Amino acid sequence: MESARWLSGRQSPALLLALGAVGLAARLEIAAHSTGTNDIVSWGVFSQLIADHGVDWMYEWVPLFNHPPLMGWWSVVAQHLANASGWRFEFCFKLLPMAGDVAAAAVLWSLWQRRGNAVTGALAFALFAWNPDSMLISAYHGNTDALAAMFALLACFLLEEYSAPFAAGLALGAAINVKLIPVLLVPVLAVRAKDLRALLRVAAGLALGAVPFVPILLSSFEAFQRNAIAYNSNFDNWGLAFFVRQGQASDGLQDVFTALRQVFAIIGRDLVIGGVLIACALARLRKIGDAYQLAAIAFATFLVLTPGFGVQYTVYVVPVLFAVSLGWGTAYGWAAGAFIFAVYFSFWNGALPLESIFRGPFPLPSALVGLVPWALLIAFLFSSARRVQPRHSA
């Protein structure tokens, strides 16, 4: 009885929030004592080139630059901050994705407090703050995906909790200005719009969010299409690609799996888009699900079926999965965190600050660990398909 009273008492939310704050602050320590991966090394080069030549030039002359233009300019800001403060560029660049984690934790705190009580909200805050997938991607990896994942969650939150379709469209536009992957949530917001007027407001927010792309599309459309829109990441040891690669390594099945790889590389993106559209259409017709559930389904479908993969992609589903269920979010966040930690450790070059330089496909031990979060996403998708999901569950 005493423990039950303590858990529901005034101290519990404060302690959980303090615990979550420590988890968020731990990101600063990780960033301060690490360089990260090849991605942050590339961003260091990009920042210098953009400062000298501008973003338009990057799309024309640097095929590896596949990011939206605003993130290119953020790298320049981070370099100026590093020069002015004496901090390392890598740390300065990671401040933005780490701020995304803080914002995502705050949104989840507000969301679960609305659904339950102060304890539930604080618990969501703490569980998200300590999930190692978000922690490592934002504080170690050296890319912007955690920020995009936060804006995707914010778009769902604004639509569902505040009935603010314009603001939701603007938030999703912000996510797409960080990375293009959140474009998968456009049909999610469309089917969750209550009526035509709300749909038009979502579209207006997205249109405003598209403004930073306009100069690039007018001046360098073909280069942007080649570098960013048509970009497909590595066919690596994750998910379906893992099994295809293992089949290719077998003498008797090499030709079959090589042909399968070629087909999968062509149709994989279409499978992802088709799966998301079908899920959204069914949700609209059956009048089930909310934006959080559909967003989690969209990102899970992407991660399960994608023919191109980077470990940083694992973070997209984390905030919206926490919004659907604290249990699913925690299980996946820790499983995916174990996987990416194994990958980073496998490629650690022994340097300090810590640095992981990818030299090829994920080695087999870490690839096997990756089957766990991948299987969890499949289980989540099957669970979502079998029955109408509740609006929320802790």
C-alpha positions in Angstrom: 0.0 0.0 0.0 2.8 2.4 0.8 4.5 1.8 -2.5 1.2 2.2 -4.4 0.6 5.5 -2.6 4.2 6.6 -3.4 3.8 5.8 -7.1 0.7 7.8 -7.4 2.0 10.6 -5.2 3.3 14.0 -6.0 6.9 12.9 -5.8 6.6 10.4 -8.6 6.2 12.8 -11.6 9.0 15.0 -10.4 11.4 12.1 -10.0 10.4 10.7 -13.4 10.9 14.1 -15.0 14.3 14.4 -13.3 15.3 11.0 -14.5 14.2 11.9 -18.1 16.1 15.2 -17.9 19.3 13.2 -17.0 18.7 11.0 -20.0 18.4 14.0 -22.3 21.5 15.6 -20.7 23.4 12.4 -21.3 23.2 13.1 -25.0 25.4 16.2 -24.5 28.1 14.0 -22.9 27.9 11.5 -25.7 28.2 14.2 -28.3 31.0 15.9 -26.4 33.1 12.7 -26.4 32.4 11.4 -29.9 32.9 12.3 -33.5 30.3 9.8 -34.9 30.1 8.1 -38.2 31.0 8.7 -41.8 27.9 11.0 -42.0 29.2 13.6 -39.7 32.6 13.6 -41.5 30.7 14.2 -44.8 28.7 17.1 -43.1 32.0 18.7 -42.1 33.1 18.7 -45.8 29.7 19.8 -47.0 29.7 22.8 -44.6 32.9 24.2 -46.1 31.8 23.7 -49.7 28.3 25.3 -49.0 30.0 28.3 -47.4 32.2 28.7 -50.5 29.7 27.8 -53.3 26.1 27.7 -52.0 23.6 24.9 -51.9 22.7 25.0 -55.6 26.3 24.2 -56.5 26.2 21.2 -54.2 23.5 19.4 -56.0 25.2 20.0 -59.4 28.7 19.0 -58.3 28.6 16.8 -55.2 26.4 13.7 -55.9 26.7 12.6 -52.2 24.8 15.7 -51.1 21.2 14.4 -50.9 19.8 16.5 -48.2 17.1 19.3 -48.3 18.7 22.8 -48.7 17.9 24.1 -45.2 20.0 21.3 -43.6 22.9 22.3 -45.8 22.7 25.8 -44.4 22.5 24.4 -40.9 25.9 22.8 -41.4 27.3 26.2 -42.2 25.7 27.7 -39.1 27.1 24.9 -37.0 30.6 25.6 -38.4 30.3 29.3 -37.6 29.1 28.3 -34.1 32.1 26.0 -33.7 34.5 28.8 -34.8 33.0 31.3 -32.5 32.7 29.0 -29.4 35.8 26.8 -29.8 33.6 23.7 -29.6 34.1 20.9 -32.2 32.0 21.1 -35.4 30.6 17.6 -34.7 29.2 18.7 -31.3 27.7 21.9 -32.7 26.0 20.1 -35.6 24.5 17.5 -33.2 22.9 20.3 -31.1 19.9 20.5 -33.5 19.0 16.7 -33.6 19.5 16.6 -29.8 17.1 19.5 -29.5 14.7 17.4 -31.5 14.8 14.7 -28.9 14.1 17.2 -26.2 11.1 18.5 -28.1 9.8 15.0 -28.8 10.1 14.1 -25.1 8.1 17.2 -24.3 5.4 16.4 -26.8 5.1 12.9 -25.4 4.9 14.2 -21.9 2.0 16.5 -22.9 0.3 13.8 -24.9 0.3 11.1 -22.2 -0.5 13.6 -19.5 -3.7 14.5 -21.4 -4.6 10.8 -21.8 -3.8 9.7 -18.3 -2.3 11.8 -15.5 0.9 13.5 -14.4 2.6 10.2 -13.6 1.8 8.7 -17.0 3.1 11.9 -18.8 6.3 11.9 -16.8 6.8 8.2 -17.4 6.5 8.7 -21.1 9.0 11.5 -20.9 11.5 9.3 -19.0 11.1 6.2 -21.1 11.6 8.2 -24.3 14.5 10.1 -22.9 16.4 6.9 -22.1 15.6 4.9 -25.2 19.0 4.2 -26.6 18.0 4.3 -30.3 17.1 8.0 -30.2 20.0 8.7 -27.8 22.6 7.2 -30.1 21.2 8.5 -33.4 20.9 12.1 -32.1 24.0 12.3 -30.0 26.4 10.0 -31.7 25.6 9.2 -35.3 25.9 12.7 -36.8 22.9 13.2 -39.0 19.5 15.0 -38.8 17.0 12.1 -38.7 16.0 12.5 -35.1 14.9 16.1 -35.8 12.8 14.9 -38.7 11.2 12.2 -36.5 10.3 14.9 -33.9 8.6 17.1 -36.5 6.6 14.1 -37.7 5.4 13.4 -34.2 4.6 17.1 -33.8 2.5 17.1 -37.0 0.4 14.2 -35.6 0.1 15.9 -32.2 -1.1 19.2 -33.7 -3.7 17.5 -35.8 -5.1 15.1 -33.2 -4.9 17.2 -30.0 -5.4 20.7 -31.3 -7.4 20.1 -34.5 -4.9 22.4 -36.2 -4.5 21.1 -39.8 -2.5 24.1 -41.1 0.0 23.9 -38.2 0.1 20.1 -38.7 0.9 20.5 -42.4 3.5 23.1 -41.6 5.2 20.8 -39.0 5.2 18.0 -41.6 6.7 20.4 -44.1 9.4 21.2 -41.5 10.1 17.4 -41.2 10.5 17.1 -45.0 12.9 20.1 -44.9 15.1 18.0 -42.6 14.8 14.7 -44.6 12.6 13.6 -47.4 11.5 10.3 -45.7 8.6 12.0 -43.7 6.8 12.6 -47.1 5.3 9.2 -46.3 3.1 10.9 -43.8 1.3 13.2 -46.3 -1.5 10.6 -46.9 -1.7 10.1 -43.1 -2.5 13.8 -42.5 -4.8 13.7 -45.5 -7.0 10.9 -44.3 -7.1 12.3 -40.8 -8.4 15.7 -42.0 -12.0 16.0 -40.8 -13.3 17.6 -44.0 -12.3 19.3 -47.2 -11.6 22.6 -45.4 -9.2 20.8 -43.0 -7.6 19.0 -45.9 -7.0 22.3 -47.7 -5.4 23.7 -44.5 -3.1 20.8 -44.3 -2.2 21.4 -48.0 -1.6 25.1 -47.3 0.8 24.2 -44.4 2.7 21.8 -46.6 2.8 24.4 -49.4 4.4 26.9 -47.1 6.8 24.3 -45.9 7.8 23.7 -49.6 9.0 27.3 -50.1 12.7 26.5 -49.2 12.7 24.0 -52.0 11.5 26.4 -54.7 14.8 28.0 -55.6 16.5 24.6 -55.9 13.7 23.2 -58.0 13.9 26.2 -60.3 17.7 26.3 -60.7 18.8 22.7 -60.2 15.8 20.4 -60.6 17.5 17.6 -62.4 20.5 17.5 -60.0 18.1 17.6 -57.0 16.0 14.8 -58.5 19.1 12.7 -59.1 20.8 13.3 -55.7 17.8 13.5 -53.3 14.6 12.2 -54.8 16.0 9.2 -56.6 18.4 8.4 -53.8 18.3 4.9 -52.4 20.6 4.0 -49.5 22.7 0.9 -49.1 21.4 -2.6 -49.7 22.7 -3.6 -46.3 22.3 -6.4 -43.8 18.9 -5.3 -42.5 15.5 -6.9 -42.9 14.6 -8.4 -46.3 17.9 -7.3 -47.7 19.8 -9.3 -45.1 18.1 -12.5 -46.2 18.7 -11.7 -49.9 22.4 -11.0 -49.2 22.7 -14.3 -47.4 21.1 -16.1 -50.3 23.6 -14.5 -52.7 26.4 -15.9 -50.6 25.2 -19.4 -51.2 26.7 -21.1 -54.3 23.6 -23.0 -55.2 21.2 -20.0 -54.9 23.5 -17.1 -55.9 21.9 -16.5 -59.3 18.3 -16.7 -57.9 19.0 -14.2 -55.1 21.0 -11.9 -57.4 18.0 -11.6 -59.7 15.7 -11.2 -56.6 18.0 -8.3 -55.4 17.7 -6.6 -58.7 13.9 -6.8 -58.7 13.6 -5.8 -55.0 15.8 -2.7 -55.7 13.4 -1.6 -58.4 10.1 -2.3 -56.7 11.0 -1.9 -53.0 10.1 1.8 -52.9 6.8 1.2 -54.6 6.0 -1.6 -52.1 6.5 0.9 -49.3 4.4 3.6 -50.8 1.7 1.2 -51.8 1.6 -0.3 -48.3 1.3 3.2 -46.7 -1.5 4.2 -49.1 -3.4 1.0 -48.6 -3.2 1.4 -44.8 -4.4 5.0 -44.9 -7.2 4.1 -47.3 -8.5 1.3 -45.1 -8.3 3.5 -42.0 -10.4 6.2 -43.8 -13.0 3.7 -45.0 -13.3 1.9 -41.7 -13.0 5.1 -39.7 -10.3 3.6 -37.4 -7.0 4.7 -36.0 -5.5 8.1 -35.5 -2.5 10.0 -36.9 -0.1 8.5 -34.4 -1.1 4.9 -35.3 -1.0 5.6 -39.0 2.3 7.4 -38.8 3.8 4.4 -36.9 2.4 2.0 -39.5 3.9 4.2 -42.3 7.4 4.3 -40.8 7.2 0.6 -39.8 6.2 -0.3 -43.3 9.2 1.7 -44.6 11.6 0.0 -42.3 10.3 -3.5 -42.9 10.2 -3.3 -46.7 12.9 -0.7 -47.6 15.6 -1.9 -50.1 17.9 0.9 -49.0 18.9 1.3 -45.3 21.0 3.3 -43.0 21.0 2.7 -39.2 19.9 6.3 -38.6 16.5 5.4 -40.3 15.6 3.3 -37.2 14.8 6.5 -35.3 11.9 7.6 -37.5 9.3 5.3 -36.0 10.4 5.8 -32.3 8.5 9.0 -31.3 5.2 8.0 -33.0 5.5 4.5 -31.7 5.8 5.9 -28.2 2.7 8.0 -28.9 0.8 4.8 -29.8 2.1 2.6 -26.9 4.7 3.1 -24.2 5.3 -0.7 -24.3 5.9 -0.9 -28.1 8.0 2.2 -28.0 10.2 1.1 -25.2 10.7 -2.5 -26.6 11.6 -1.2 -30.0 13.7 1.7 -28.8 15.9 -0.7 -26.8 16.0 -3.4 -29.4 17.0 -1.0 -32.2 19.4 0.7 -29.8 21.2 -2.6 -29.1 21.4 -3.1 -32.9 22.9 0.2 -33.7 25.3 0.1 -30.8 26.5 -3.3 -32.1 27.0 -1.7 -35.5 28.8 1.3 -34.2 31.0 -0.9 -32.0 31.8 -3.1 -35.0 33.0 -0.1 -37.0 34.8 1.7 -34.1 38.3 2.6 -35.3 39.8 2.8 -31.8 39.9 6.6 -31.9 39.0 9.0 -29.2 36.7 10.9 -29.4 34.7 7.9 -30.4 34.4 7.4 -34.1 32.8 4.6 -36.2 33.8 4.5 -39.9 31.6 2.2 -41.9 33.7 0.2 -44.3 31.1 -2.1 -45.8 27.9 -4.0 -44.9 27.1 -4.5 -41.3 29.1 -7.5 -40.0 27.1 -10.7 -39.2 26.9 -10.4 -35.4 25.3 -7.0 -35.4 23.2 -7.9 -38.4 21.7 -10.8 -36.4 20.9 -8.4 -33.6 19.1 -6.2 -36.1 16.6 -9.0 -36.8 15.1 -8.3 -33.4 13.8 -4.7 -34.0 12.9 -5.7 -37.5 10.8 -8.6 -36.2 9.2 -6.3 -33.6 8.1 -3.9 -36.4 6.5 -6.8 -38.3 4.7 -7.9 -35.1 3.5 -4.3 -34.6 2.1 -4.2 -38.2 0.4 -7.6 -37.7 -1.1 -6.4 -34.4 -2.4 -3.3 -36.1 -3.9 -5.3 -39.0 -5.6 -7.9 -36.8 -7.7 -5.7 -34.7 -8.7 -2.1 -34.4 -6.1 -0.4 -32.3 -7.2 1.5 -29.2 -6.7 5.2 -29.3 -3.8 4.8 -27.0 -2.4 2.2 -24.6 0.3 2.4 -21.9 
